[in-house]
Amino acid sequence: MIDAVICTIGDELLIGQVIDTNSAKLALALEEAGIHVYRMISIGDRREEIASVLTEALREHAIVITTGGLGPTKDDITKAVLCQISGSKGMVEHPGQLEQIHQFLKNRGLDALPSNLAQAQVPDQAEVIVNRLGTAPIMVFRQVQGGGTLYALPGVPHEAVGAIPDVMADIKAHQSLDSILHKNIMVYGIAESALSERIAPWEDALPADMHLAYLPNPLTGIRLRLSIYGGNAQENEKRMETQLETLKQMLGPLVYAHQDSDLQSTVGEMLKKTGKTLSAAESCTGGEIAHLITSVPGSSAYFLGSVTSYAVAVKETVLGVPAPTIETYGVVSSQVAAAMAEGVRKLTGSDYAVSTTGLAGPAGDERNPVGTVWIGVAGPLGTRTVSYCYKNDRKRNIERFAASALNFLRLILQEEL
């Protein structure tokens, strides 16, 4: 299998000023094409180190992709290093990129400064893929020093990600790639360790060429990814489907999607297919549930709105939660969660409503420990509640609260619809 190295360049990455998202996007694209990402490296703006790292990577790997260091300022030195290690004798102007620079700046009402125009200068050994999202060219160097092929991309995330289709097309045109097959199922409501024990007999019996990965996330649960590298694609597809069908039967309602997905999309599909509507009443999650639901394109077809009732007064006056209920049972209780869901359902006229009330942290109260959440779901067949307690920090607790609310809603919808 062909392997690759991803190298991000810039001091801003090493001091934590900028988070590297380019590597993740590149790795996904490479993996989907059947290219194994052997290593990810981040290095600073130091000429000697850039040259050394890239030379070694190109000597040992078929593909090296860099992002960063191609801008118009003096600290952008990657192009000069690439000129050096590629054996280029000098720089030449690329007319296509020069035209793009003029057009890019004109569209933004900016003057074309000499430093901008200099970005159209590329090492004479470079092939250029015109960057249509910015001014820095995408450069390709083949068989650098008799080794691999180097792709130099801009560091600006939307430009780097925008270059991926062109880069992958070039790789596929010049490399013989093995087939690769990944399939995912999404699981929620079980800890990773418990899941591993539960499916251990199935996992132990997998064929030697099938590989299982556990990918947990507080908002989506656990993604189980089954992979096969190489072989006949059609035959692998059939074999994998057989294995996954057995796994789905073992896990039952813990499985909420048969592909890479999330809870809000799954809930949305269930509502859309049945023509039902949803609203939300949130306290401890502070609008996180509404944010997740509305992040799905087309959610306006089923989501009517939400109330972030953080204060007790809003719970009482807007959602109609009775003051005696709060006084008797406390804000974080099954009774208040139920009343909140029923209140927002009545307020919006939705078919279903979901609510949360809890203690995300840093402290609990006299009735409940920190990390406690009560979730309510109100619908045509009545109201149900459930409670969880998570031992995480405030941010992670809020994420777990919101995801658990969506999962509780999913299970009820699955039963009632």
C-alpha positions in Angstrom: 0.0 0.0 0.0 1.2 3.5 -0.8 1.9 5.6 2.2 2.0 9.4 2.8 3.4 12.0 5.2 1.5 15.2 6.1 3.7 18.1 7.2 2.2 21.4 8.5 4.6 24.3 8.6 4.4 27.4 10.9 5.5 28.7 14.3 1.9 29.5 15.0 1.1 25.8 15.2 3.8 25.0 17.7 2.9 27.7 20.1 -0.8 26.8 20.1 -1.9 30.0 18.5 -3.5 28.1 15.6 -5.1 24.7 15.7 -4.1 22.3 12.8 -7.3 21.2 11.1 -5.7 20.7 7.7 -4.0 17.4 8.6 -7.3 15.8 9.6 -9.0 16.8 6.4 -6.1 15.6 4.3 -5.8 12.3 6.2 -9.5 11.6 5.6 -9.1 12.1 1.9 -6.0 10.0 1.6 -7.4 7.2 3.7 -10.6 7.1 1.5 -8.4 6.8 -1.6 -6.5 3.8 -0.1 -3.4 5.7 0.9 -1.9 5.0 4.4 -1.0 8.1 6.3 2.3 7.0 7.9 3.0 10.2 9.9 1.8 13.7 10.6 4.5 16.3 11.4 4.3 20.0 12.5 7.4 22.1 12.2 8.3 25.7 12.7 9.5 28.4 10.3 13.1 27.2 10.2 14.7 26.7 6.9 17.1 24.0 7.8 14.5 21.9 9.6 12.0 22.2 6.8 14.6 21.0 4.3 15.8 18.2 6.5 12.3 16.9 7.4 11.0 17.0 3.8 14.1 15.5 2.3 13.9 12.5 4.7 10.1 12.1 4.2 10.5 12.1 0.4 13.3 9.6 0.5 11.1 7.1 2.5 7.5 7.7 1.3 5.7 8.0 -2.0 3.7 11.1 -1.1 4.5 14.1 1.1 1.9 16.9 1.5 2.8 20.2 3.1 0.5 23.1 4.2 1.7 26.5 5.2 4.6 28.9 4.5 3.5 30.0 1.0 2.2 33.5 1.9 3.4 36.9 0.8 5.3 37.9 4.1 8.9 37.4 5.0 8.2 34.6 7.4 6.8 32.5 4.6 9.9 30.6 3.6 8.6 27.2 2.4 8.8 28.1 -1.3 12.5 29.0 -1.0 13.2 25.6 0.7 11.2 23.8 -2.0 13.3 25.5 -4.6 16.4 24.2 -2.9 15.5 20.6 -2.3 13.8 20.1 -5.7 17.0 21.0 -7.6 15.4 24.1 -9.2 17.7 26.6 -10.7 15.5 29.6 -10.0 11.9 31.0 -10.0 9.6 31.4 -13.0 6.3 33.2 -13.2 3.2 31.1 -13.6 0.7 33.1 -15.8 -2.4 31.2 -14.5 -1.6 31.9 -10.9 -0.7 35.5 -11.7 -4.1 36.0 -13.4 -5.8 34.5 -10.3 -3.9 36.8 -8.0 -5.1 39.9 -9.9 -8.7 38.6 -10.0 -8.7 37.6 -6.4 -7.5 41.0 -5.2 -9.8 42.9 -7.5 -12.8 41.0 -6.2 -12.0 42.2 -2.7 -11.2 45.8 -3.7 -7.5 45.4 -2.9 -4.5 46.7 -4.7 -2.0 44.2 -6.1 1.1 44.8 -4.1 4.6 43.5 -5.3 4.5 41.0 -2.4 1.2 39.6 -3.7 2.4 39.4 -7.3 5.6 37.6 -6.2 3.4 34.7 -5.2 3.1 33.8 -8.9 6.8 33.0 -8.9 7.4 29.3 -8.4 10.5 27.0 -8.6 11.2 26.0 -12.1 10.8 22.3 -11.3 7.3 22.8 -9.9 4.0 21.9 -11.7 1.3 24.3 -10.6 -2.4 23.7 -9.8 -4.0 27.1 -9.7 -5.4 28.0 -6.3 -8.8 29.5 -7.0 -9.5 30.4 -3.4 -6.4 32.5 -2.7 -3.1 33.9 -4.0 -0.6 31.2 -3.1 -0.1 28.5 -5.8 -0.5 24.8 -5.2 2.8 23.2 -6.3 3.7 19.7 -7.3 7.2 18.3 -7.3 7.7 14.8 -8.7 10.4 12.4 -7.7 12.2 14.9 -5.6 15.8 13.7 -5.3 14.8 10.4 -6.9 12.1 9.9 -4.2 8.5 10.6 -3.7 6.1 13.3 -4.9 5.6 16.5 -2.9 2.4 18.6 -2.9 2.8 22.1 -1.4 -0.6 23.6 -0.3 -1.4 26.9 1.3 -1.9 26.9 5.1 -5.1 28.9 5.2 -7.6 26.2 6.1 -10.3 26.9 3.5 -7.7 27.1 0.8 -6.0 23.9 1.9 -9.3 22.0 2.1 -10.4 23.5 -1.2 -7.2 22.1 -2.9 -7.9 18.6 -1.7 -10.1 17.5 -4.7 -7.4 18.7 -7.2 -4.6 17.1 -5.2 -6.4 13.8 -4.9 -7.2 13.8 -8.7 -3.5 14.3 -9.4 -2.5 11.5 -7.1 -5.0 9.1 -8.6 -3.7 10.0 -12.1 -0.1 9.2 -11.2 -0.3 6.4 -8.6 -1.6 2.9 -8.7 -3.8 2.7 -5.6 -5.1 -0.4 -3.7 -8.8 -0.7 -2.9 -9.9 0.2 0.6 -13.2 -0.2 2.2 -14.5 1.4 5.4 -18.0 0.9 6.9 -19.3 2.5 10.1 -22.1 1.9 12.5 -23.0 4.4 15.2 -23.7 3.3 18.8 -24.9 5.3 21.8 -25.8 4.4 25.3 -22.9 2.1 26.3 -19.4 2.8 27.6 -16.5 1.8 25.3 -15.1 -0.8 27.7 -18.6 -2.4 28.1 -19.1 -2.4 24.3 -15.7 -4.1 23.8 -16.6 -6.9 26.2 -20.1 -7.3 24.7 -18.9 -7.8 21.1 -15.6 -9.6 22.0 -16.7 -13.0 20.6 -17.7 -11.3 17.3 -14.5 -9.2 17.1 -12.3 -12.2 17.9 -13.8 -14.2 15.1 -13.3 -11.5 12.4 -11.3 -12.6 9.4 -7.6 -11.6 9.6 -7.9 -8.9 6.9 -10.8 -7.1 8.7 -9.8 -4.4 11.2 -12.2 -2.9 13.8 -11.6 0.6 15.4 -13.5 2.2 18.3 -13.9 5.9 17.8 -15.7 7.5 20.8 -17.1 11.1 20.9 -19.2 12.7 23.6 -21.7 14.1 21.1 -22.0 11.1 18.8 -21.3 8.1 21.0 -19.0 5.4 19.6 -18.3 4.9 15.9 -17.4 1.4 15.1 -15.3 1.4 11.9 -14.7 -1.9 10.1 -11.9 -1.7 7.4 -10.5 -4.0 4.7 -7.3 -2.9 2.8 -6.7 -4.4 -0.6 -8.4 -7.3 -2.3 -11.5 -7.4 -4.5 -13.8 -4.5 -3.7 -17.1 -6.2 -4.6 -16.3 -9.3 -2.7 -15.1 -7.3 0.3 -18.4 -5.4 0.3 -20.4 -8.6 0.6 -18.2 -10.0 3.3 -18.3 -6.8 5.4 -22.1 -6.5 5.1 -22.5 -10.0 6.5 -20.2 -9.2 9.5 -22.0 -5.9 10.2 -25.4 -7.4 10.1 -24.4 -9.9 12.8 -23.0 -7.0 14.9 -26.2 -4.9 14.5 -28.3 -7.8 15.7 -26.1 -8.2 18.8 -26.4 -4.5 19.7 -30.0 -3.9 18.9 -31.3 -0.4 19.8 -27.8 0.8 20.8 -27.2 1.2 17.1 -28.7 4.4 15.8 -27.1 4.7 12.3 -25.6 2.3 9.8 -23.2 4.9 8.4 -21.1 7.7 9.7 -23.7 10.0 11.2 -24.9 11.7 14.4 -27.8 11.7 16.7 -29.4 15.0 15.5 -29.4 13.7 11.9 -31.0 10.4 12.9 -33.7 12.2 14.9 -34.3 14.6 12.1 -34.8 11.8 9.6 -37.3 10.1 11.8 -39.3 13.3 12.3 -39.1 14.2 8.6 -40.3 10.7 7.4 -43.3 10.8 9.7 -44.2 14.5 9.4 -43.8 15.1 13.1 -42.5 18.3 14.7 -40.2 19.0 17.6 -39.4 21.7 20.1 -36.9 22.0 23.0 -36.8 23.5 26.5 -33.3 23.7 27.8 -31.8 24.8 31.1 -28.4 23.2 31.8 -27.6 22.7 28.1 -28.0 26.4 27.4 -29.2 25.9 23.8 -26.9 23.1 22.8 -29.7 20.8 21.8 -31.3 23.5 19.6 -27.8 24.2 18.1 -27.3 20.5 17.2 -30.7 20.1 15.7 -30.5 23.2 13.6 -27.0 22.3 12.4 -28.7 19.7 10.1 -29.7 21.1 6.7 -33.5 21.1 6.3 -34.3 21.0 10.0 -36.8 23.8 9.6 -39.1 21.1 8.2 -39.6 19.6 11.7 -38.0 21.9 14.4 -40.3 24.7 15.5 -38.2 26.4 18.2 -36.8 26.3 21.7 -36.7 28.1 25.0 -33.5 28.4 27.0 -35.1 28.7 30.4 -32.0 29.2 32.5 -33.7 31.2 35.3 -36.4 29.7 37.5 -38.6 32.7 36.7 -38.5 31.8 33.0 -39.4 28.2 33.7 -42.4 29.4 35.6 -43.6 32.3 33.5 -42.7 31.1 29.9 -43.0 27.3 30.2 -45.6 27.3 32.9 -43.7 25.1 35.3 -45.7 25.3 38.6 -43.9 27.1 41.4 -45.0 24.4 43.9 -43.4 21.7 41.7 -40.0 23.5 41.9 -40.3 24.1 45.6 -41.2 20.5 46.4 -38.9 18.6 44.1 -36.2 21.1 43.2 -35.2 22.5 39.8 -33.2 19.4 38.9 -35.9 16.8 39.1 -38.0 14.4 37.0 -41.1 16.5 37.7 -39.5 19.8 36.5 -38.1 18.1 33.4 -41.5 16.7 32.6 -43.2 20.1 33.1 -40.6 21.9 30.9 -41.2 19.5 28.0 -45.0 19.7 28.3 -44.8 23.5 28.6 -42.7 24.0 25.5 -44.8 21.5 23.5 -47.9 23.4 24.4 -46.2 26.8 23.7 -45.0 25.8 20.2 -47.7 23.3 19.2 -45.1 20.7 18.4 -45.8 16.9 18.3 -42.8 16.2 20.5 -40.7 18.2 22.9 -37.4 17.4 24.7 -36.2 19.2 27.9 -33.1 19.2 30.1 -32.5 20.4 33.6 -29.3 19.7 35.5 -26.0 20.7 37.1 -23.2 20.9 34.5 -20.7 22.1 37.1 -18.6 23.1 38.8 -20.8 22.4 41.8 -23.9 20.3 42.7 -26.7 21.1 45.1 -28.1 19.6 48.3 -30.2 17.2 46.3 -28.0 16.2 43.3 -24.3 15.7 42.7 -22.5 17.7 40.0 -23.0 16.1 36.6 -26.7 15.2 37.2 -29.2 15.8 34.4 -32.9 15.1 34.1 -34.3 14.7 30.6 -37.9 14.9 29.6 -39.7 14.0 26.4 -43.3 14.9 25.9 -45.4 13.5 23.0 -48.8 12.4 21.9 -48.6 9.2 24.1 -47.5 11.0 27.3 -44.3 12.3 29.0 -41.3 10.3 30.1 -38.2 11.3 31.9 -34.7 9.8 32.6 -31.7 10.8 34.7 -28.0 10.5 34.1 -24.9 11.5 36.1 -21.7 12.2 34.3 -18.3 12.9 36.0 -16.8 15.3 33.5 -15.9 19.0 33.4 -18.6 21.5 32.6 -18.1 21.7 28.9 -18.0 17.9 28.5 -21.0 17.5 30.8 -23.1 19.9 28.6 -22.2 17.9 25.5 -23.1 14.6 27.2 -26.4 16.0 28.5 -27.4 17.2 25.0 -26.4 14.0 23.3 -28.2 11.9 25.9 -31.3 14.0 25.5 -31.2 13.4 21.7 -30.7 9.7 22.2 -33.6 9.4 24.7 -35.7 11.2 22.2 -34.5 8.8 19.5 -35.5 5.7 21.5 -39.0 7.1 22.2 -39.5 8.1 18.5 -38.3 4.7 17.5 -40.9 3.0 19.8 -43.8 5.3 19.0 -43.3 6.1 15.3 
